[in-house]
Amino acid sequence: MMTGKLYIVATPIGNLNDITYRALQTLKLVDFIASEDTRHTQSLLSHFSIEKKQFAVHQHNEKVSAQKIIEYLKDGKHIALVSDAGTPGISDPGGLIVKEVAAAGFEIIPIPGVSAVTTAYSVSGMAHSSFYFYGFLPTTSNQRIKVFESLQAQSCPMIFYEAPHRIIKTLNDMADFFGNQHEIVVARELTKTFESIYRGEISKVKETVESDSNFQKGEFVILVSPIHHEKKELLTEDQHRILKILLNHMPTNAAVKLGVEILNMNKNHLYGEALKIKRDD
């Protein structure tokens, strides 16, 4: 018996006209569609007059769903995996399923299309040969700051997803941590009716988003400009001693913030020196 194939199908992130011809043909071809949300996918299928059986695949049942898909593939059934929007496996369920299906020896075929991260980057103006994609940030301020600390040394644009109910808190954390030496681009409701793109210093973008509750609705992609590393002289012996004392008594970010005030030095440079001290201890 011929075995089935698993198709990883990218779907629109808002504007249904962004779906590819190949994606539509694939959705018509397969025997079943594994959907992150069957009701959401049904709206897409109905729009294009496609009738197809679905079953739910989400973060809470991904392991079990992988086995279900494998059984279908063994029976020669073709399966399309779709998320609510964009490309499965990118901040959406899919990675574990692909891993399990590949390990079981079945063919996996990508059907490329829209992704919010590449859509946002294309209009960011951050011309660079690479970028760092993090995905959705943690839900608490302390956890977000830890993420920013871990990414402090990145020399390329950083891209994050954020939910509407956390966008202001996240922009506040970014303003506190990165200051205005970094420019950001905030892309809201990409490809949808109320698509908006805000650019500039973090504090200015934050003020814009805060100014109207409508600007805080929808899905967000945040791009932070790459860190500009300036050539600096090494710390003097006294500066090194002061920074080390601060690091011994408080978290890295707080020590750097206070150190900037005491030593009147560039924050990014001082942060790099703080990381060196912590590595050497």
C-alpha positions in Angstrom: 0.0 0.0 0.0 1.2 3.5 -0.8 1.9 5.6 2.3 0.5 9.0 2.8 2.3 12.4 2.9 2.2 15.2 5.4 1.9 18.7 4.0 2.9 21.7 6.1 0.6 24.4 4.7 1.1 28.1 5.3 -2.2 30.1 5.5 -3.0 33.8 5.5 -2.3 35.9 8.6 -5.2 38.2 7.9 -6.0 38.9 4.2 -7.4 35.7 2.7 -6.2 36.8 -0.8 -2.6 36.1 0.4 -3.2 32.3 0.2 -1.1 30.6 -2.5 -2.6 28.7 -5.4 -0.5 25.7 -4.3 -1.9 25.9 -0.8 -5.5 25.8 -2.1 -4.7 22.8 -4.4 -3.1 21.0 -1.5 -6.1 21.6 0.8 -8.3 20.2 -1.9 -6.1 17.2 -2.5 -5.5 15.9 1.0 -7.8 13.4 2.8 -7.8 15.3 6.2 -6.7 18.6 7.6 -5.1 18.8 11.0 -6.0 22.3 12.3 -4.9 24.3 15.3 -8.5 25.5 15.5 -11.1 23.7 13.3 -13.6 26.6 13.5 -11.0 29.1 12.3 -9.9 26.8 9.5 -13.5 26.1 8.5 -13.9 29.8 7.8 -11.0 29.7 5.4 -12.2 26.5 3.7 -15.8 27.9 3.3 -14.4 31.1 1.8 -12.7 29.0 -1.0 -15.6 26.5 -1.2 -13.5 23.6 0.0 -15.1 20.7 1.9 -12.7 18.6 3.9 -12.8 16.7 7.2 -10.7 18.2 10.0 -9.4 17.2 13.4 -7.9 19.5 16.0 -4.1 19.7 16.6 -3.0 22.2 19.3 -0.2 22.6 21.9 -2.1 20.5 24.5 -2.5 17.4 22.3 0.4 17.6 19.8 2.1 14.4 21.0 -1.1 12.4 20.7 -2.0 14.1 17.4 1.4 13.1 16.0 0.6 9.4 16.5 -2.9 9.9 15.0 -1.4 11.5 11.9 1.2 8.7 11.6 -1.6 6.1 11.7 -3.4 7.9 8.9 -0.2 8.1 6.9 0.3 4.3 7.3 -3.2 3.9 5.8 -2.2 5.9 2.8 -4.0 9.0 3.8 -2.6 12.5 2.9 -2.7 15.1 5.7 -2.4 18.9 5.6 -1.2 20.6 8.8 -2.3 24.2 9.3 -2.2 26.7 12.1 -4.6 29.5 12.8 -2.5 31.9 10.7 0.9 31.8 9.0 3.3 28.9 8.9 2.9 26.0 11.3 5.8 25.5 13.7 6.7 29.2 13.9 5.3 30.1 17.4 2.5 27.7 16.6 2.0 23.9 17.0 3.8 21.8 14.4 7.4 21.3 15.3 6.8 18.1 17.4 4.5 16.6 14.8 7.1 17.1 12.1 9.8 15.6 14.3 7.6 12.5 15.0 6.4 12.0 11.5 10.0 12.4 10.1 11.2 9.8 12.7 8.5 7.4 11.5 9.9 7.7 8.0 7.1 9.5 6.2 7.6 12.2 3.6 6.9 15.8 4.7 6.3 18.5 2.1 6.4 22.2 2.9 3.8 24.4 1.2 5.3 27.9 1.8 3.5 31.1 2.2 2.9 33.9 4.6 4.7 34.3 8.0 4.2 37.3 10.2 7.9 37.5 11.1 9.1 37.8 7.4 6.2 40.1 6.6 7.1 42.5 9.4 10.8 42.3 8.6 10.2 43.2 4.9 8.8 46.6 5.9 11.1 47.3 8.8 13.8 49.0 6.9 16.4 47.2 9.1 18.7 46.3 6.3 20.8 43.4 7.7 22.1 40.0 6.5 20.4 38.2 9.4 17.9 38.6 12.3 17.1 36.9 15.6 13.6 35.7 16.0 12.5 35.0 19.6 8.7 34.5 19.2 6.3 35.3 22.0 7.9 37.0 25.1 7.3 35.7 28.6 4.2 37.0 30.5 5.9 38.7 33.4 8.2 41.8 33.5 11.0 40.0 35.3 11.1 37.2 32.8 11.0 39.6 29.9 14.0 41.6 31.3 15.9 38.3 31.6 15.2 37.6 27.9 16.5 41.1 27.0 19.6 40.5 29.1 20.3 37.2 27.4 20.0 39.0 24.0 22.0 42.1 24.9 25.0 40.9 22.8 23.0 40.3 19.6 24.4 42.3 16.7 21.4 41.9 14.4 17.7 42.9 14.6 15.6 41.1 17.2 12.0 40.1 16.5 9.3 39.3 19.0 5.6 38.5 18.9 3.3 40.1 21.5 -0.3 39.9 22.5 -2.6 43.0 22.7 -3.1 42.7 26.5 0.7 42.9 27.1 1.9 45.3 24.5 2.1 48.4 26.7 3.9 46.5 29.5 6.3 45.0 27.1 7.1 48.4 25.5 7.6 49.8 29.0 10.1 47.1 29.7 11.9 47.7 26.4 12.1 51.4 27.1 13.5 50.8 30.6 16.0 48.2 29.4 17.1 49.4 25.9 16.6 53.1 26.3 16.4 55.3 23.2 19.7 54.1 21.6 17.7 51.5 19.8 14.9 52.2 17.3 12.0 49.8 17.0 9.3 49.0 14.5 5.9 47.8 15.9 3.7 46.1 13.2 0.1 45.7 14.2 -2.6 43.7 12.4 -0.4 42.9 9.4 -2.4 42.4 6.1 -5.7 43.2 7.9 -8.0 46.2 7.5 -6.4 48.2 10.4 -2.8 47.3 9.6 -0.5 49.9 11.3 3.3 50.2 11.4 4.9 52.5 14.0 8.6 53.4 13.8 11.1 55.3 15.9 12.6 55.6 19.3 11.1 53.2 21.8 9.7 55.9 24.0 8.1 57.7 21.1 6.5 54.5 19.7 5.3 53.6 23.2 3.6 57.0 23.5 1.9 56.5 20.1 0.5 53.1 21.0 -0.6 54.4 24.5 -2.4 57.4 23.0 -5.3 55.4 21.6 -6.8 52.1 22.9 -7.5 51.1 19.3 -3.7 51.1 18.7 -3.5 48.4 21.4 -5.8 45.9 19.6 -4.7 43.0 17.4 -1.6 40.9 17.0 1.8 42.6 17.2 5.3 42.0 15.8 8.1 44.1 17.5 11.4 44.6 15.8 14.3 46.0 17.8 17.2 47.5 15.9 20.7 45.9 16.2 22.9 47.0 19.0 25.6 49.5 18.0 28.8 48.4 19.6 31.1 51.4 20.0 34.8 51.0 20.5 35.6 51.8 24.1 38.7 51.7 26.2 38.9 49.1 29.0 37.6 50.0 32.4 40.1 51.5 34.8 41.0 49.6 37.9 38.6 51.8 40.0 35.8 51.5 37.5 36.2 47.7 37.4 36.1 47.5 41.2 33.0 49.6 41.5 31.1 47.6 38.8 32.2 44.4 40.5 30.9 45.6 43.9 27.6 46.5 42.3 27.3 43.1 40.6 27.9 41.4 44.0 24.9 43.2 45.5 22.3 43.4 42.8 21.1 41.8 39.6 23.1 42.6 36.4 20.6 45.0 34.9 20.2 47.0 38.1 24.0 47.0 38.6 24.5 48.4 35.1 21.8 51.0 35.4 23.3 52.3 38.6 26.8 52.0 37.2 25.9 54.2 34.2 24.9 57.0 36.7 28.0 56.6 38.9 30.6 56.2 36.2 28.9 58.2 33.4 29.5 55.5 30.8 27.7 54.1 27.8 25.1 51.5 29.0 25.8 49.0 26.3 29.5 49.1 26.8 29.1 48.8 30.6 26.7 45.9 30.2 29.3 44.1 28.1 31.9 44.7 30.8 29.5 43.4 33.4 29.0 40.1 31.4 32.8 39.7 31.2 33.0 40.1 35.0 30.3 37.6 35.6 31.9 35.1 33.3 35.3 35.4 35.0 33.9 35.0 38.5 
